[in-house]
Amino acid sequence: MSQSTTRMLTRIKAVYLFIRESGPVTTSEIAEEFDITDRTVQRDLNILAYNGLVKSPSRGQWSITKKKVKIS
């Protein structure tokens, strides 16, 4: 796995854990917490949402789903 892929997966895991601990949170709050752009956050959230791990019940507010996750 490339270094950039590893870095991206590490960031996505951190974003998920941040939402789990602080949620619901906005895209801007995530961007500020991780010092990344809103666009990067949106790409990360799209990956998490595609895998059923996060949802946005109201526009811009993100929370985790009830899907079981094993964090390693």
Phi and psi in radians as a Rosetta constraint file:
Dihedral C 1 N 2 CA 2 C 2 CIRCULARHARMONIC -1.255 0.35
Dihedral N 2 CA 2 C 2 N 3 CIRCULARHARMONIC 2.788 0.35
Dihedral C 2 N 3 CA 3 C 3 CIRCULARHARMONIC -1.095 0.35
Dihedral N 3 CA 3 C 3 N 4 CIRCULARHARMONIC -0.676 0.35
Dihedral C 3 N 4 CA 4 C 4 CIRCULARHARMONIC -1.192 0.35
Dihedral N 4 CA 4 C 4 N 5 CIRCULARHARMONIC -0.612 0.35
Dihedral C 4 N 5 CA 5 C 5 CIRCULARHARMONIC -1.163 0.35
Dihedral N 5 CA 5 C 5 N 6 CIRCULARHARMONIC -0.759 0.35
Dihedral C 5 N 6 CA 6 C 6 CIRCULARHARMONIC -1.058 0.35
Dihedral N 6 CA 6 C 6 N 7 CIRCULARHARMONIC -0.762 0.35
Dihedral C 6 N 7 CA 7 C 7 CIRCULARHARMONIC -1.089 0.35
Dihedral N 7 CA 7 C 7 N 8 CIRCULARHARMONIC -0.742 0.35
Dihedral C 7 N 8 CA 8 C 8 CIRCULARHARMONIC -1.120 0.35
Dihedral N 8 CA 8 C 8 N 9 CIRCULARHARMONIC -0.788 0.35
Dihedral C 8 N 9 CA 9 C 9 CIRCULARHARMONIC -1.138 0.35
Dihedral N 9 CA 9 C 9 N 10 CIRCULARHARMONIC -0.651 0.35
Dihedral C 9 N 10 CA 10 C 10 CIRCULARHARMONIC -1.100 0.35
Dihedral N 10 CA 10 C 10 N 11 CIRCULARHARMONIC -0.739 0.35
Dihedral C 10 N 11 CA 11 C 11 CIRCULARHARMONIC -1.161 0.35
Dihedral N 11 CA 11 C 11 N 12 CIRCULARHARMONIC -0.738 0.35
Dihedral C 11 N 12 CA 12 C 12 CIRCULARHARMONIC -1.092 0.35
Dihedral N 12 CA 12 C 12 N 13 CIRCULARHARMONIC -0.723 0.35
Dihedral C 12 N 13 CA 13 C 13 CIRCULARHARMONIC -1.077 0.35
Dihedral N 13 CA 13 C 13 N 14 CIRCULARHARMONIC -0.756 0.35
Dihedral C 13 N 14 CA 14 C 14 CIRCULARHARMONIC -1.114 0.35
Dihedral N 14 CA 14 C 14 N 15 CIRCULARHARMONIC -0.689 0.35
Dihedral C 14 N 15 CA 15 C 15 CIRCULARHARMONIC -1.089 0.35
Dihedral N 15 CA 15 C 15 N 16 CIRCULARHARMONIC -0.798 0.35
Dihedral C 15 N 16 CA 16 C 16 CIRCULARHARMONIC -1.015 0.35
Dihedral N 16 CA 16 C 16 N 17 CIRCULARHARMONIC -0.822 0.35
Dihedral C 16 N 17 CA 17 C 17 CIRCULARHARMONIC -1.121 0.35
Dihedral N 17 CA 17 C 17 N 18 CIRCULARHARMONIC -0.641 0.35
Dihedral C 17 N 18 CA 18 C 18 CIRCULARHARMONIC -1.098 0.35
Dihedral N 18 CA 18 C 18 N 19 CIRCULARHARMONIC -0.785 0.35
Dihedral C 18 N 19 CA 19 C 19 CIRCULARHARMONIC -1.119 0.35
Dihedral N 19 CA 19 C 19 N 20 CIRCULARHARMONIC -0.724 0.35
Dihedral C 19 N 20 CA 20 C 20 CIRCULARHARMONIC -1.077 0.35
Dihedral N 20 CA 20 C 20 N 21 CIRCULARHARMONIC -0.692 0.35
Dihedral C 20 N 21 CA 21 C 21 CIRCULARHARMONIC -1.455 0.35
Dihedral N 21 CA 21 C 21 N 22 CIRCULARHARMONIC -0.565 0.35
Dihedral C 21 N 22 CA 22 C 22 CIRCULARHARMONIC -1.968 0.35
Dihedral N 22 CA 22 C 22 N 23 CIRCULARHARMONIC -0.189 0.35
Dihedral C 22 N 23 CA 23 C 23 CIRCULARHARMONIC -1.062 0.35
Dihedral N 23 CA 23 C 23 N 24 CIRCULARHARMONIC 2.843 0.35
Dihedral C 23 N 24 CA 24 C 24 CIRCULARHARMONIC -1.287 0.35
Dihedral N 24 CA 24 C 24 N 25 CIRCULARHARMONIC 2.571 0.35
Dihedral C 24 N 25 CA 25 C 25 CIRCULARHARMONIC -2.272 0.35
Dihedral N 25 CA 25 C 25 N 26 CIRCULARHARMONIC 2.794 0.35
Dihedral C 25 N 26 CA 26 C 26 CIRCULARHARMONIC -1.621 0.35
Dihedral N 26 CA 26 C 26 N 27 CIRCULARHARMONIC 2.842 0.35
Dihedral C 26 N 27 CA 27 C 27 CIRCULARHARMONIC -0.991 0.35
Dihedral N 27 CA 27 C 27 N 28 CIRCULARHARMONIC -0.745 0.35
Dihedral C 27 N 28 CA 28 C 28 CIRCULARHARMONIC -1.118 0.35
Dihedral N 28 CA 28 C 28 N 29 CIRCULARHARMONIC -0.674 0.35
Dihedral C 28 N 29 CA 29 C 29 CIRCULARHARMONIC -1.115 0.35
Dihedral N 29 CA 29 C 29 N 30 CIRCULARHARMONIC -0.685 0.35
Dihedral C 29 N 30 CA 30 C 30 CIRCULARHARMONIC -1.147 0.35
Dihedral N 30 CA 30 C 30 N 31 CIRCULARHARMONIC -0.801 0.35
Dihedral C 30 N 31 CA 31 C 31 CIRCULARHARMONIC -1.023 0.35
Dihedral N 31 CA 31 C 31 N 32 CIRCULARHARMONIC -0.741 0.35
Dihedral C 31 N 32 CA 32 C 32 CIRCULARHARMONIC -1.172 0.35
Dihedral N 32 CA 32 C 32 N 33 CIRCULARHARMONIC -0.761 0.35
Dihedral C 32 N 33 CA 33 C 33 CIRCULARHARMONIC -1.046 0.35
Dihedral N 33 CA 33 C 33 N 34 CIRCULARHARMONIC -0.701 0.35
Dihedral C 33 N 34 CA 34 C 34 CIRCULARHARMONIC -1.796 0.35
Dihedral N 34 CA 34 C 34 N 35 CIRCULARHARMONIC 0.036 0.35
Dihedral C 34 N 35 CA 35 C 35 CIRCULARHARMONIC 0.943 0.35
Dihedral N 35 CA 35 C 35 N 36 CIRCULARHARMONIC 0.874 0.35
Dihedral C 35 N 36 CA 36 C 36 CIRCULARHARMONIC -2.270 0.35
Dihedral N 36 CA 36 C 36 N 37 CIRCULARHARMONIC 2.917 0.35
Dihedral C 36 N 37 CA 37 C 37 CIRCULARHARMONIC -1.331 0.35
Dihedral N 37 CA 37 C 37 N 38 CIRCULARHARMONIC 2.766 0.35
Dihedral C 37 N 38 CA 38 C 38 CIRCULARHARMONIC -1.022 0.35
Dihedral N 38 CA 38 C 38 N 39 CIRCULARHARMONIC -0.621 0.35
Dihedral C 38 N 39 CA 39 C 39 CIRCULARHARMONIC -1.146 0.35
Dihedral N 39 CA 39 C 39 N 40 CIRCULARHARMONIC -0.726 0.35
Dihedral C 39 N 40 CA 40 C 40 CIRCULARHARMONIC -1.122 0.35
Dihedral N 40 CA 40 C 40 N 41 CIRCULARHARMONIC -0.737 0.35
Dihedral C 40 N 41 CA 41 C 41 CIRCULARHARMONIC -1.039 0.35
Dihedral N 41 CA 41 C 41 N 42 CIRCULARHARMONIC -0.768 0.35
Dihedral C 41 N 42 CA 42 C 42 CIRCULARHARMONIC -1.081 0.35
Dihedral N 42 CA 42 C 42 N 43 CIRCULARHARMONIC -0.715 0.35
Dihedral C 42 N 43 CA 43 C 43 CIRCULARHARMONIC -1.097 0.35
Dihedral N 43 CA 43 C 43 N 44 CIRCULARHARMONIC -0.764 0.35
Dihedral C 43 N 44 CA 44 C 44 CIRCULARHARMONIC -1.097 0.35
Dihedral N 44 CA 44 C 44 N 45 CIRCULARHARMONIC -0.761 0.35
Dihedral C 44 N 45 CA 45 C 45 CIRCULARHARMONIC -1.138 0.35
Dihedral N 45 CA 45 C 45 N 46 CIRCULARHARMONIC -0.626 0.35
Dihedral C 45 N 46 CA 46 C 46 CIRCULARHARMONIC -1.076 0.35
Dihedral N 46 CA 46 C 46 N 47 CIRCULARHARMONIC -0.700 0.35
Dihedral C 46 N 47 CA 47 C 47 CIRCULARHARMONIC -1.145 0.35
Dihedral N 47 CA 47 C 47 N 48 CIRCULARHARMONIC -0.792 0.35
Dihedral C 47 N 48 CA 48 C 48 CIRCULARHARMONIC -1.123 0.35
Dihedral N 48 CA 48 C 48 N 49 CIRCULARHARMONIC -0.724 0.35
Dihedral C 48 N 49 CA 49 C 49 CIRCULARHARMONIC -1.178 0.35
Dihedral N 49 CA 49 C 49 N 50 CIRCULARHARMONIC -0.716 0.35
Dihedral C 49 N 50 CA 50 C 50 CIRCULARHARMONIC -1.014 0.35
Dihedral N 50 CA 50 C 50 N 51 CIRCULARHARMONIC -0.620 0.35
Dihedral C 50 N 51 CA 51 C 51 CIRCULARHARMONIC -1.548 0.35
Dihedral N 51 CA 51 C 51 N 52 CIRCULARHARMONIC 0.110 0.35
Dihedral C 51 N 52 CA 52 C 52 CIRCULARHARMONIC 1.301 0.35
Dihedral N 52 CA 52 C 52 N 53 CIRCULARHARMONIC 0.395 0.35
Dihedral C 52 N 53 CA 53 C 53 CIRCULARHARMONIC -1.697 0.35
Dihedral N 53 CA 53 C 53 N 54 CIRCULARHARMONIC -0.441 0.35
Dihedral C 53 N 54 CA 54 C 54 CIRCULARHARMONIC -2.337 0.35
Dihedral N 54 CA 54 C 54 N 55 CIRCULARHARMONIC 2.800 0.35
Dihedral C 54 N 55 CA 55 C 55 CIRCULARHARMONIC -2.515 0.35
Dihedral N 55 CA 55 C 55 N 56 CIRCULARHARMONIC 2.802 0.35
Dihedral C 55 N 56 CA 56 C 56 CIRCULARHARMONIC -2.189 0.35
Dihedral N 56 CA 56 C 56 N 57 CIRCULARHARMONIC 1.469 0.35
Dihedral C 56 N 57 CA 57 C 57 CIRCULARHARMONIC -1.121 0.35
Dihedral N 57 CA 57 C 57 N 58 CIRCULARHARMONIC -0.585 0.35
Dihedral C 57 N 58 CA 58 C 58 CIRCULARHARMONIC -2.187 0.35
Dihedral N 58 CA 58 C 58 N 59 CIRCULARHARMONIC 2.460 0.35
Dihedral C 58 N 59 CA 59 C 59 CIRCULARHARMONIC -0.844 0.35
Dihedral N 59 CA 59 C 59 N 60 CIRCULARHARMONIC 2.137 0.35
Dihedral C 59 N 60 CA 60 C 60 CIRCULARHARMONIC 1.528 0.35
Dihedral N 60 CA 60 C 60 N 61 CIRCULARHARMONIC -0.152 0.35
Dihedral C 60 N 61 CA 61 C 61 CIRCULARHARMONIC -1.835 0.35
Dihedral N 61 CA 61 C 61 N 62 CIRCULARHARMONIC 2.199 0.35
Dihedral C 61 N 62 CA 62 C 62 CIRCULARHARMONIC -2.022 0.35
Dihedral N 62 CA 62 C 62 N 63 CIRCULARHARMONIC 2.407 0.35
Dihedral C 62 N 63 CA 63 C 63 CIRCULARHARMONIC -2.464 0.35
Dihedral N 63 CA 63 C 63 N 64 CIRCULARHARMONIC 2.881 0.35
Dihedral C 63 N 64 CA 64 C 64 CIRCULARHARMONIC -1.440 0.35
Dihedral N 64 CA 64 C 64 N 65 CIRCULARHARMONIC 2.808 0.35
Dihedral C 64 N 65 CA 65 C 65 CIRCULARHARMONIC -1.635 0.35
Dihedral N 65 CA 65 C 65 N 66 CIRCULARHARMONIC -3.130 0.35
Dihedral C 65 N 66 CA 66 C 66 CIRCULARHARMONIC -1.532 0.35
Dihedral N 66 CA 66 C 66 N 67 CIRCULARHARMONIC 0.081 0.35
Dihedral C 66 N 67 CA 67 C 67 CIRCULARHARMONIC -1.099 0.35
Dihedral N 67 CA 67 C 67 N 68 CIRCULARHARMONIC 2.321 0.35
Dihedral C 67 N 68 CA 68 C 68 CIRCULARHARMONIC -1.237 0.35
Dihedral N 68 CA 68 C 68 N 69 CIRCULARHARMONIC 2.371 0.35
Dihedral C 68 N 69 CA 69 C 69 CIRCULARHARMONIC -2.297 0.35
Dihedral N 69 CA 69 C 69 N 70 CIRCULARHARMONIC 2.328 0.35
Dihedral C 69 N 70 CA 70 C 70 CIRCULARHARMONIC -1.762 0.35
Dihedral N 70 CA 70 C 70 N 71 CIRCULARHARMONIC 1.987 0.35
Dihedral C 70 N 71 CA 71 C 71 CIRCULARHARMONIC -1.649 0.35
Dihedral N 71 CA 71 C 71 N 72 CIRCULARHARMONIC 2.140 0.35
